């Protein structure tokens, strides 16, 4: 399974970025092989609007089946949902810890966004 995690850095020991749309990076982890790749999200850090939608399109193009993040706004959530991508919110700690929490069932797929847009 391919999981995209919003990240503040470029390694598995980097902190989870609490923001999905304006995350600094996305780390794509293949849970079957343990391989991961880092994808820059700088173009959305200071976007006036549409950061969540653009970020959703990015992780969809990467082939992610699940997104793990701290928080997700309504437009990003709808974009991900339309692409068939599950969203697990409430992640804390490092990227590796968030992936393990998801694999153990401690992070569940959300039913809706948990913040308003532009927070």
N, C-alpha and C positions, 0 to 999 in steps of 0.2 A: 504494500500500500504506500502511496506517495502522500506525505503530509507536508504542508507549508506552514512554517512557524514564523510569526513576526518577531524580528530580532533586532537588537541594538548593535550587534557586532557580526563578525564573520566566522565564528567557530561555535561548536556545540556547547562550549562553556560560557557563551555570551548570554547576557540577560534577555529574557523575552521582552520585546517592546510591547507595552500595554496597548498601543494604538495599532489597529490594523491598517487603515488607509494611509496613515502617515508614518508607518514604520520605516526605519532606516533601511532595513534589509529583510528579505525573506530567505529562510534556509529551507530547502526542499530535502526532506529525508525519505529515503526508501526503507521502510521498516523490514522488508524482506532481506535486503543485502547489507543494511547499515550505511550504505553510501549516502553522501550528502553533497549538495551544491549550494552556493551562495548567489543570490540575485539582488542586485541593487534596486532600491525604490526611491532614490534621491529625487526623481522628477515629481514625486507626489508630496514630498516633505513640506513644501511651501505653496502648494497649489491653492488658489483662491477657492476653488470648489471642484468637486468631482474626484477627489483623491481616493475615496473608498471604491467608487465604481472602477476607476482605472486600476487600482490595486487588485480588485476582484478579477478583472480581465487578465491581469498579469499572471496570477496564480492559476487561473483556468488554462492559459496557454502552456504553463509549465506541467500540466497534467495532474495537479493536486486533486486528491479525492477528499481531503479533510484540511481545514485551516485551524490552527491552534493560535490563539491570541489572548490578550488581556481583555479587550473590549472591541465591540463591533457595532457601528452605526447602522441605521435603517437602510440606507441606499446600498451600502456595501453588502449587508446581509441579503437583501433582495437579489443583488447581482450574483452572489455566490450560490444562493438557493436556486436561481434560474439555471445556473451551470451544473447543478447537481452536486455541489460541493457542500459537505457538512461543515458546520462551524462550532468549534469548542471554545467557549470563552471562560475567562476567569483564570487563565494560566499565569503562573508566577515562577520565579526562580530562573534557572537557566533553560536554554533550548532543550538540552538533553533531559533535564528533569521533567519538562513539560511533555516531551514525547513519552517518557516512561509512565507518567501519570495517566496519559491517554491510553496507553497500552494496557494498564492495570484497571481501566474503567473508572478512574478517579475524575477524569474530565469527560463530560458527556456532551453530545451534540445539543446545541441550543435550539429553542423553538422560535426565538425572535432576537432582535437586536437588544443590547442592554444599555446603550447610551444614545443620546440625540446626536445628530450630525454636528460637525465642526466643534467638537469638544477638544 
